[in-house]
Amino acid sequence: MARSQSQLPVWLHWLDTCPSTNSWAIAHRSSLRHGDVVFTPQQTAGRGQHGRVWQAPPGVLTASFVLESISVAQLPVVSLGAGLSVIYAVEDLLPNLQNTLRLKWSNDVLLDGRKLAGILCEATANGSMGRVIVGIGLNCCVDFEQAGLGADAIGQALSLHQVVPIVPEALALLERLRHYLLQTAGLLQPKHNANESTGLTALLPALRNRDALLGHTIIVETDSEQVAGEAVGISDRGHLLLRLPNGEVRSFVSGHILWQKHETRLSI
């Protein structure tokens, strides 16, 4: 449904349809400010991690959040913080789901082991500091079958309407997501971060408590290799720790996660 800009918060840019909210935010960067949000109820050409397609059928909340003055080196941490932001926003509005959501390093939110949300962070910078666009896709009221998405397309996806009787309105979810993302940005900005690890240090207890991979046998797929082992946590730099069969523990900055027996595919 179309919305008049006069009915919306000043920070919200509501687009009736859009190929990609992240791409739109990057293209219109000169008119956007810290804390601005780009939202569309109809995203037609979304982008996921590692160049994958980001499926967004009707019922997926798709939005991009603008965060300023973030170190480019902190981009992996922003993705983890965004995952926590999704968890907190959903649990704020749906108290019955308290302590049930988990973070699948580094960019998926799971409920009952199934994918509820995905995150794509993209940085634009001159030098070491810059702007980060945090794209979030949250499955709210998605009828995957009606959308023509079979098991190969949606993997282990789950929609909020399948587990709660009333799904929060988009504006309420956007406000809560923005609230927590701004908190994350505040932790990572230089004025609060004389030591580069300070912001992450504040997030680590929650990240480790919500770690969906801990103790699972997984495969980490990088550009050059696939490595199997047991996920043994998140390092104090936000890296995934993997214990190999020989006992060695390797640290991964980025990678695509496959379960040992099946791949958890992108659903949005």
Order of alpha helices (4+ residues) and beta strands (2+ residues): beta-alpha-beta-beta-beta-beta-alpha-beta-beta-beta-beta-alpha-alpha-alpha-beta-beta-beta-beta-beta
